[in-house]
Amino acid sequence: MAVRIRMMRLGRTNIAKYRVCAFDSRTKRDGEAVEILGSYDPHASDETKFKVDADRVVYWLSKGAKPSEKVAVLLKKAHISLPKK
């Protein structure tokens, strides 16, 4: 099973919130997640904008999970190291 770390959209029209989750790569955007790793709220203040369980993200990355482009940028800003290519 190939795992991707990507976001699941929540909220309502024009007020989106996202969950950062580990998904099977064949699952649709809002499908069933393997594990919920954190949240991202683009409308919140800087301190509470991105919350993630760093230990679980590192675990999934060590197992070969690949983050989406946006999640990779957020993880880099949160100082969570990504594996070298």
Backbone as CSV, one residue per row, in Angstrom:
resi,resn,N_x,N_y,N_z,CA_x,CA_y,CA_z,C_x,C_y,C_z
1,MET,0.853,-1.171,0.000,0.000,0.000,0.000,0.906,1.243,0.000
2,ALA,0.765,2.069,-1.020,1.509,3.324,-1.084,0.752,4.377,-0.279
3,VAL,1.455,5.058,0.606,0.821,6.030,1.501,1.259,7.437,1.114
4,ARG,0.291,8.351,1.105,0.558,9.768,0.862,0.080,10.554,2.071
5,ILE,0.817,11.595,2.416,0.380,12.512,3.469,-0.171,13.729,2.755
6,ARG,-1.471,13.942,2.881,-2.118,15.054,2.193,-3.259,15.587,3.038
7,MET,-3.977,16.582,2.511,-5.000,17.254,3.296,-6.409,16.837,2.884
8,MET,-7.293,16.791,3.884,-8.714,16.521,3.699,-9.459,17.824,4.000
9,ARG,-10.309,18.251,3.077,-11.002,19.520,3.245,-12.201,19.367,4.166
10,LEU,-12.345,20.333,5.079,-13.486,20.420,5.991,-14.024,21.846,5.923
11,GLY,-15.017,22.143,6.726,-15.546,23.501,6.787,-16.682,23.704,5.805
12,ARG,-16.966,24.974,5.544,-18.053,25.279,4.631,-17.547,26.184,3.516
13,THR,-18.422,26.630,2.658,-18.049,27.434,1.519,-17.304,28.692,1.969
14,ASN,-16.155,28.939,1.360,-15.293,30.094,1.611,-14.666,30.129,3.007
15,ILE,-14.890,29.130,3.827,-14.246,29.045,5.144,-13.688,27.625,5.291
16,ALA,-12.674,27.344,4.519,-12.116,25.993,4.492,-11.171,25.769,5.663
17,LYS,-11.177,24.547,6.161,-10.213,24.048,7.133,-9.775,22.696,6.606
18,TYR,-8.603,22.268,6.990,-8.067,21.025,6.466,-7.526,20.159,7.592
19,ARG,-7.609,18.845,7.397,-6.935,17.885,8.263,-5.765,17.316,7.479
20,VAL,-4.633,17.213,8.122,-3.469,16.569,7.521,-3.551,15.100,7.903
21,CYS,-3.623,14.238,6.896,-3.871,12.811,7.142,-2.943,11.949,6.296
22,ALA,-2.795,10.722,6.722,-2.119,9.701,5.930,-3.201,8.928,5.186
23,PHE,-3.089,8.879,3.866,-4.065,8.216,3.006,-3.390,7.134,2.181
24,ASP,-4.159,6.119,1.812,-3.749,5.231,0.737,-3.749,6.096,-0.521
25,SER,-2.761,5.957,-1.381,-2.623,6.853,-2.525,-3.791,6.764,-3.509
26,ARG,-4.574,5.700,-3.458,-5.705,5.545,-4.385,-6.998,6.151,-3.855
27,THR,-6.988,6.652,-2.632,-8.183,7.202,-2.002,-8.467,8.596,-2.529
28,LYS,-9.757,8.928,-2.703,-10.112,10.266,-3.148,-9.827,11.289,-2.055
29,ARG,-9.916,12.580,-2.392,-9.480,13.660,-1.497,-10.132,13.589,-0.127
30,ASP,-11.437,13.426,-0.061,-12.137,13.417,1.218,-12.526,12.004,1.642
31,GLY,-11.786,11.019,1.168,-12.078,9.637,1.511,-11.595,9.279,2.905
32,GLU,-11.599,7.998,3.187,-11.233,7.516,4.519,-9.718,7.557,4.711
33,ALA,-9.291,8.167,5.800,-7.872,8.305,6.100,-7.378,7.112,6.907
34,VAL,-6.111,6.781,6.733,-5.488,5.748,7.544,-5.272,6.281,8.956
35,GLU,-4.791,7.545,9.043,-4.561,8.174,10.344,-4.599,9.686,10.188
36,ILE,-5.197,10.373,11.157,-5.232,11.831,11.168,-3.991,12.314,11.921
37,LEU,-3.202,13.176,11.266,-1.928,13.603,11.825,-1.943,15.023,12.365
38,GLY,-2.886,15.843,11.919,-2.908,17.224,12.379,-3.969,18.025,11.649
39,SER,-3.845,19.357,11.727,-4.822,20.232,11.082,-4.135,21.476,10.542
40,TYR,-4.803,22.106,9.576,-4.322,23.345,8.965,-5.521,24.250,8.761
41,ASP,-5.449,25.464,9.343,-6.520,26.447,9.212,-5.913,27.712,8.605
42,PRO,-6.110,27.953,7.315,-5.483,29.109,6.673,-6.006,30.451,7.169
43,HIS,-7.134,30.474,7.877,-7.721,31.727,8.352,-7.320,32.059,9.789
44,ALA,-6.614,31.184,10.457,-6.250,31.389,11.863,-4.995,32.256,11.972
45,SER,-4.667,32.669,13.204,-3.439,33.422,13.434,-2.235,32.502,13.220
46,ASP,-1.062,33.077,13.133,0.136,32.310,12.791,0.464,31.199,13.780
47,GLU,0.207,31.414,15.070,0.566,30.408,16.062,-0.292,29.146,15.942
48,THR,-1.546,29.302,15.565,-2.458,28.156,15.528,-2.811,27.721,14.109
49,LYS,-2.115,28.229,13.131,-2.444,27.932,11.740,-2.211,26.461,11.387
50,PHE,-1.082,25.912,11.821,-0.701,24.549,11.446,-0.313,23.780,12.699
51,LYS,-1.090,22.742,13.024,-0.805,21.872,14.166,-0.622,20.465,13.629
52,VAL,0.427,19.800,14.055,0.681,18.456,13.568,1.420,17.662,14.646
53,ASP,1.173,16.362,14.675,1.883,15.449,15.567,3.179,15.039,14.862
54,ALA,4.265,15.709,15.207,5.537,15.536,14.502,6.051,14.095,14.581
55,ASP,5.864,13.445,15.710,6.348,12.065,15.850,5.671,11.127,14.862
56,ARG,4.364,11.279,14.697,3.634,10.410,13.767,3.975,10.733,12.307
57,VAL,4.211,12.004,12.007,4.608,12.373,10.639,5.964,11.756,10.319
58,VAL,6.897,11.855,11.233,8.223,11.260,11.022,8.107,9.749,10.880
59,TYR,7.219,9.130,11.658,6.990,7.689,11.535,6.527,7.331,10.120
60,TRP,5.512,8.038,9.618,4.996,7.733,8.288,6.028,8.024,7.202
61,LEU,6.798,9.089,7.359,7.846,9.387,6.381,8.912,8.299,6.385
62,SER,9.227,7.749,7.559,10.214,6.675,7.637,9.699,5.386,7.000
63,LYS,8.375,5.222,6.962,7.778,4.041,6.333,7.615,4.208,4.823
64,GLY,8.013,5.375,4.286,7.974,5.572,2.842,6.823,6.424,2.344
65,ALA,6.067,7.043,3.240,4.967,7.914,2.813,5.527,9.155,2.152
66,LYS,4.832,9.642,1.136,5.267,10.838,0.422,4.268,11.954,0.672
67,PRO,4.732,13.127,1.105,3.816,14.243,1.329,3.435,14.911,0.020
68,SER,2.240,15.495,-0.024,1.844,16.295,-1.179,2.688,17.561,-1.183
69,GLU,2.614,18.338,-2.267,3.444,19.537,-2.376,3.134,20.532,-1.259
70,LYS,1.868,20.804,-1.008,1.478,21.767,0.023,1.867,21.281,1.410
71,VAL,1.666,20.011,1.688,2.025,19.466,2.994,3.542,19.520,3.178
72,ALA,4.311,19.271,2.129,5.764,19.355,2.230,6.208,20.768,2.601
73,VAL,5.563,21.781,2.025,5.885,23.173,2.362,5.543,23.454,3.821
74,LEU,4.387,23.003,4.288,3.985,23.230,5.674,4.911,22.509,6.650
75,LEU,5.321,21.297,6.321,6.236,20.557,7.192,7.588,21.238,7.264
76,LYS,8.038,21.786,6.140,9.311,22.498,6.127,9.241,23.738,7.016
77,LYS,8.113,24.467,6.974,7.939,25.643,7.823,7.860,25.270,9.297
78,ALA,7.367,24.068,9.592,7.268,23.578,10.971,8.569,22.920,11.429
79,HIS,9.613,22.963,10.586,10.936,22.414,10.897,10.914,20.911,11.120
80,ILE,10.097,20.224,10.329,10.070,18.763,10.338,10.829,18.317,9.102
81,SER,11.916,17.593,9.302,12.789,17.244,8.184,12.168,16.173,7.309
82,LEU,12.263,16.386,6.019,11.784,15.427,5.038,12.937,14.538,4.625
83,PRO,12.666,13.291,4.244,13.768,12.412,3.814,14.377,12.907,2.507
84,LYS,15.655,12.654,2.330,16.367,13.058,1.114,15.918,12.184,-0.031
85,LYS,15.893,12.760,-1.232,15.490,11.998,-2.428,16.643,11.227,-2.984
